[in-house]
Amino acid sequence: MPKVIDHDERRAHIVEVTWGLIMRGGLEAATMREIAEAAGFANGALKRYFPSKDVLVEATFERALSMVNTEVGEPVEQRSAFEALRALCSATMPLDAKRVTAGRVLLAFWEMSLSNKRLHDRYLVHLKAWRALLTDHIRRARAEGDIRTAVPDAQLVDELVLLHAGANVMSLVGARYSTRKLQKAHLDAFFERVAQP
């Protein structure tokens, strides 16, 4: 009998290899030729699964997002909105090696999206969804009486998005200015402040 090929498993393997190459040498190291060689494919065979590097980088980006979503995945609905927001923010900060790794892939994706409209649009979809999730948690926490600040919800969302983006970048390029202790302190200060009138 001919061997049954699990194409989903092969795609996952290629993404895993790409992830490793980005981690070791950045986006430049993850050429289609290098990926094919590391994954054990002929260069042309790789295109059957991922027709271009952009598509492959996007799949690797999706893996980074799924890692974050797994961190967030605890049944948030059972907590108060304030606790859920805090858990969400902690889960998406680069507070351990796995999330720093996800941040590095995200940084590579950001770089590539500067010159690729498709990737840029994909990131904007993610960003819009992320902002909507934060907005929903903040509105519910305010309705439950746990967020009492007069600062508008939209400004609080902006603060959290910028805090997370900055933490991800600085954990890679200036780690001594973005230690885990400092990141936690910034989050604690944010939540203490918004709980006050």
C-alpha positions in Angstrom: 0.0 0.0 0.0 1.2 3.5 -0.7 2.3 5.6 2.3 -0.5 7.9 3.6 0.8 11.4 3.8 -0.5 13.7 6.5 -0.4 17.1 4.8 -1.5 19.0 8.0 1.3 17.4 9.9 3.8 18.4 7.2 2.5 22.0 7.2 2.9 22.1 11.0 6.4 20.7 10.7 7.4 23.3 8.1 6.0 26.1 10.4 7.9 24.6 13.3 11.2 24.7 11.3 10.5 28.2 10.2 9.9 29.2 13.8 13.3 27.7 14.8 15.1 29.5 11.9 13.6 32.9 12.8 14.6 32.3 16.4 18.2 31.4 15.6 18.9 34.0 12.9 16.0 36.3 12.4 13.8 36.6 9.3 16.8 36.7 6.9 17.8 33.2 8.0 14.4 31.9 7.1 14.8 31.7 3.3 12.7 29.2 1.4 15.8 27.3 0.5 17.0 27.1 4.2 13.5 26.2 5.4 13.2 23.4 2.8 16.6 22.0 3.6 16.0 22.1 7.4 12.5 20.5 6.9 13.9 17.8 4.7 12.2 18.9 1.5 13.3 19.8 -2.0 12.8 23.5 -2.5 10.1 23.0 -5.1 8.2 20.5 -2.9 7.9 23.2 -0.1 5.8 25.3 -2.4 3.1 22.7 -2.5 2.4 23.6 1.1 3.4 27.2 1.2 3.5 29.0 -2.2 5.6 31.9 -0.9 7.6 33.0 2.0 5.0 35.6 2.9 2.3 32.8 3.3 4.7 30.8 5.4 5.6 33.8 7.6 1.9 34.4 8.1 1.4 30.8 9.2 4.2 31.2 11.6 2.6 34.4 12.9 -0.6 32.5 13.4 1.3 29.9 15.5 2.6 32.8 17.7 -1.0 34.0 18.1 -2.2 30.5 19.0 0.5 30.3 21.7 -0.8 33.5 23.2 -4.4 32.3 22.9 -3.5 29.1 24.7 -2.0 31.2 27.5 -5.2 33.2 27.6 -7.4 30.2 27.1 -8.3 29.5 30.8 -12.1 30.0 31.1 -12.1 33.7 31.5 -15.9 33.9 31.7 -15.8 32.5 35.2 -13.8 35.4 36.6 -14.9 39.0 37.1 -14.3 41.2 34.1 -11.5 42.9 36.0 -9.8 39.7 36.9 -10.2 38.4 33.3 -8.7 41.6 32.0 -5.7 41.3 34.3 -5.2 37.6 33.4 -5.4 38.5 29.7 -2.8 41.2 30.0 -0.5 39.0 32.1 -0.8 36.1 29.6 0.1 38.3 26.6 3.2 40.0 28.1 6.6 38.4 27.4 6.9 37.1 31.0 8.6 33.8 30.1 10.8 32.3 27.5 7.9 30.9 25.4 6.2 34.3 25.2 9.5 36.1 24.4 9.9 33.6 21.5 6.4 34.5 20.3 7.4 38.2 20.5 10.4 37.6 18.3 8.2 36.0 15.6 5.8 38.9 16.0 8.7 41.3 15.5 9.7 39.5 12.3 6.2 39.6 11.1 6.0 43.4 11.8 9.2 43.9 9.8 7.9 42.0 6.8 4.4 43.6 7.0 6.0 47.0 6.4 6.5 46.1 2.7 3.7 43.6 2.3 0.1 44.9 2.2 -1.4 41.4 2.7 0.6 40.8 5.9 0.0 44.3 7.1 -3.7 43.9 6.6 -3.6 40.6 8.4 -1.9 42.3 11.4 -4.5 45.0 11.4 -7.2 42.3 11.6 -5.4 40.9 14.7 -5.0 44.3 16.2 -8.6 45.2 15.7 -9.7 41.9 17.4 -7.2 42.5 20.3 -8.5 46.0 20.8 -12.1 44.8 20.7 -11.4 42.2 23.3 -9.7 44.7 25.6 -12.5 47.1 25.1 -15.1 44.5 26.0 -13.3 43.5 29.2 -12.8 47.2 30.3 -16.5 48.0 29.6 -17.7 45.1 31.7 -15.2 45.8 34.5 -16.4 49.4 34.6 -20.1 48.2 34.7 -19.2 45.8 37.5 -17.7 48.7 39.5 -14.1 47.5 39.5 -12.8 50.1 37.0 -13.5 53.5 38.5 -11.1 55.9 36.7 -12.6 58.8 34.7 -10.0 58.0 31.9 -12.1 57.0 28.8 -12.1 53.3 27.8 -10.5 54.0 24.4 -7.5 55.6 26.2 -7.1 52.7 28.5 -7.1 50.3 25.5 -4.4 52.5 23.9 -2.3 52.3 27.0 -2.5 48.5 27.2 -1.8 48.0 23.5 1.3 50.3 23.7 2.4 48.7 26.9 2.3 45.2 25.4 3.9 46.3 22.1 6.7 48.1 23.9 7.3 45.2 26.3 7.6 42.7 23.4 10.1 44.9 21.5 12.1 45.8 24.5 12.3 42.2 25.8 14.2 41.5 22.6 16.3 44.6 22.0 16.7 46.1 25.4 15.9 43.4 28.0 17.5 45.2 30.9 14.9 48.0 30.4 12.0 45.5 30.2 12.7 42.9 32.9 9.8 40.6 34.0 9.8 42.3 37.3 9.4 45.7 35.6 6.7 44.5 33.3 4.7 43.1 36.2 5.2 46.4 38.1 3.8 48.4 35.1 0.8 46.1 34.9 0.2 46.3 38.7 0.4 50.1 38.5 -2.1 50.2 35.6 -4.6 48.1 37.5 -4.2 49.9 40.8 -4.7 53.3 39.0 -7.8 52.3 37.0 -9.5 51.0 40.2 -9.3 54.5 41.7 -11.9 57.2 41.0 
